[in-house]
């Protein structure tokens, strides 16, 4: 599509925007170098702190399992700790922990840190085995492994918060173009614009069938046809090209791949065309010399599924045993506070669309329907957000239970029964399913959770569309490491009582 004054004016606007966002501040390459430098510094400090803490615990904690066997030499372990720093940093690099394509990957980083720390421990153990004169306390080695993982994971979490804050201010953002401005392209744009921490700065669309200068979605415009792709990539230093394959012909996709598929400076990414359906991961299998893409039935498989099951059932059983007296006291208080049953059964959607009764402590009066019928305005609020701030149906005890999520404790038994997971999307009733629109089938690919991203991100204070978005993010990034992170984040959120009503 040929250039026009309208297109040239629009391109100038985008160029000015890009200049303000990148060049006026710091070149993007320098921003990334600063990020890598910060990670190297924090990783080094975390490793040294782990070695020092391991020394103190091993030799001065007086724990029975660490008694005898070695005379502590502060100088020996100090030198050994310094020697471990370059080893661990090298292993972190091997596991892509300083690779731009793998950075800020959330729970994937934790998995890589865990693997690197295990490898470091194996190397240290082999060194001790091969060098007979190298005597290192096994307790110190074990502690270094555990503490290195813990401290580096924590420092990475903090650095990711810093990087996300920088992205919200326009730093560490990759210039991006969307190819294809149809319904799929707009949906992609919506997803990317609603996650400012994604690191993608979408500048606009390229589409042969839309006039340049046409507003496609929010503040994103059509910048021209695909014949201008090389020009825009060169002028705007584009790093990401995202193809909405549903809006492009097979010949167009092949042409773009021929031009940029092997480029070292541009990442070419394809939307599946059905990304609202695919949440469980893909696998490629060659049949009759033809590569075919299949969709996994479940998100986690093999060892990951075993570990998740063990984690959930062990933590849930411990929670039931510890909290049994608390639940007994809550049951008594409910009976004394208002007439009615102790437990409330809520019919909700489960895995693969199977419905079940989620258990909760009753927090409302039994005549709640009568109260709602007398307040039509409350009915409208309930229909829109499924939550009512200052709900007159809630009992005095129920208000306290909701504030600290104690009303959800009986759902521990739903976890033991296999209906729910300890961590997962929110439980929703069958009528709510329609509010998820095209995402509804995604929601039913995993079990709903007792806690999740919605719990640690504002609970009832966040708008319903944001709750849907958080659920979709969790499903797409479903992993054991994400579950562990959310479990740890849930504890302070519940004690704060914010966003619960």
Order of alpha helices (4+ residues) and beta strands (2+ residues): alpha-alpha-alpha-alpha-alpha-beta-alpha-beta-beta-beta-alpha-beta-alpha-beta-beta-beta-alpha-beta-beta-alpha-alpha-alpha-alpha-beta-alpha-beta-alpha-alpha-alpha
